[in-house]
Amino acid sequence: MAHIWSEFSRAVGDIVGAHGPAVNAAHSYTPTDYSIHFFLQIAVILLTCRAVGWVVKTYLGQPQVVGEMIAGVLLGPSLFGLFFPDLQAALFPKETQGILYVCAQVGIGLYMFLVGARLRLDHFQSKAKSAASVSVAGIIVPFLFAVLLTPFLLNVPGLFADGIGQGSATLFLGACIALTAFPMLARIVNERGLADTPLGTLTLTAGAFDDAVSWCVLAIVLATFGSGPGIAVLAIIGGGGFALLMLFAGRPMLVPLGRIVEAKGELTPTMFSLVLMLFALSAFVTDAVGIHAVFGGFLLGVCMPRGKLTEEIKRKVEPMTILLVPIFFTYSGLNTRLDTVNSIALLALTLGILALSIAAKFGACWLAARLAGEDNRTALGIGALMNARGLMELIIINIGLQKGIISPTLFSIMVLMAIVTTVMAGPLFELVYGRRARETGELGALGTEEAAENGAEEALKPRSA
């Protein structure tokens, strides 16, 4: 009986182990191993994200998305792996992270597809001047700050890779500071009830442009590290060309699809399959040219005819994002370590970078909005939202770490900057804009379904394309 119990215990403990033919020589995973890990990972991710999201929403007044971002970091080596390293390694082995990465890209791409489909093009046209001003300021000023900050950081040992030139370091740091976390911004805009407002459209438009420029700059930096100039040229020309193609040729080509759905009164399975195929192709193109899959999804959503088609897309796609988007946050969190910022000097350096990053992004976007004619309250709200870095920041600095541009120490400093600027975005927005807007009825009450859906149905009503 003892032998049977021992074998049973061994079998249970071996459930999440590797079972491939080379298991005795090295970890070798079979398809069944990947399946077992994947379903357990999904359960843990969803439970953690909902629990942390509820805590930060209830006690800190933060939107659910901030809780999901924090939950992703908590599931990584910064907390879970710090106190329970063996359990964390067994639950999230490196061999299975490729599957999480692909699911993360699908989830965040679909979410950005929904954001694009809900974008009010009439608001964009009316706010084009302000959006352009905010976008340009949100790029130029952070890069100017990077020019001033980079020489100092290069003199601090162990931050940038040995031998990196000042030009490449400046471009990389500028891209990190200039970045606005587009997916994170989109979720904050939706959860704060801004999806159908001019302010929401303006910040999303400016954030999309700033992120695209940051990715193009990253491509240039990677080209200087041996990938070749063709990578940068492909990202800039390919991404810009595809955007123009979608906006000027894609929109008219999609009009018949909208008419068919209006006539049938629903998005049939065949038509839905066609929409998903177009989404996959759009994400493929922007990912292949070196920008990011999320921009392909967003561009396709922008081009979708408003009306019954976008109503049906929202109804069918939104439930999928509830499952897939938390994977995006967890995947990035698995590559984040916060325990490397372990001295007073590094903490002071972190606070300095944080302060300069806030001044560069928040201050520049506020001033640009004011000069473009926005009132002070709206300009402050724009600055607060544009200052969020989120997990798009984590993606860029992960690439920088993997390519040997920055060290784990600078990586951790930038992670802390990303978390703090994202966490402060919601409360700061409420302080400078949201609270007054809710008192006057411009926005729904915070923390209710009304706030998240305020004006959304109106945004999806048929409008001229």
Secondary structure as GFF3:
##gff-version 3
##sequence-region A 1 465
A	DSSP	alpha_helix	2	13	.	.	.	ID=ss1
A	DSSP	alpha_helix	31	59	.	.	.	ID=ss2
A	DSSP	alpha_helix	64	74	.	.	.	ID=ss3
A	DSSP	alpha_helix	80	83	.	.	.	ID=ss4
A	DSSP	alpha_helix	85	91	.	.	.	ID=ss5
A	DSSP	three_ten_helix	94	96	.	.	.	ID=ss6
A	DSSP	alpha_helix	97	118	.	.	.	ID=ss7
A	DSSP	alpha_helix	121	126	.	.	.	ID=ss8
A	DSSP	alpha_helix	128	154	.	.	.	ID=ss9
A	DSSP	alpha_helix	166	178	.	.	.	ID=ss10
A	DSSP	alpha_helix	182	191	.	.	.	ID=ss11
A	DSSP	alpha_helix	198	222	.	.	.	ID=ss12
A	DSSP	pi_helix	223	227	.	.	.	ID=ss13
A	DSSP	alpha_helix	229	233	.	.	.	ID=ss14
A	DSSP	pi_helix	234	238	.	.	.	ID=ss15
A	DSSP	alpha_helix	239	245	.	.	.	ID=ss16
A	DSSP	pi_helix	246	250	.	.	.	ID=ss17
A	DSSP	alpha_helix	251	264	.	.	.	ID=ss18
A	DSSP	alpha_helix	269	288	.	.	.	ID=ss19
A	DSSP	alpha_helix	293	303	.	.	.	ID=ss20
A	DSSP	alpha_helix	308	333	.	.	.	ID=ss21
A	DSSP	alpha_helix	344	358	.	.	.	ID=ss22
A	DSSP	pi_helix	359	363	.	.	.	ID=ss23
A	DSSP	alpha_helix	364	371	.	.	.	ID=ss24
A	DSSP	alpha_helix	376	386	.	.	.	ID=ss25
A	DSSP	alpha_helix	390	402	.	.	.	ID=ss26
A	DSSP	alpha_helix	408	429	.	.	.	ID=ss27
A	DSSP	pi_helix	430	434	.	.	.	ID=ss28
A	DSSP	alpha_helix	435	439	.	.	.	ID=ss29
A	DSSP	alpha_helix	449	453	.	.	.	ID=ss30
A	DSSP	alpha_helix	456	459	.	.	.	ID=ss31
###
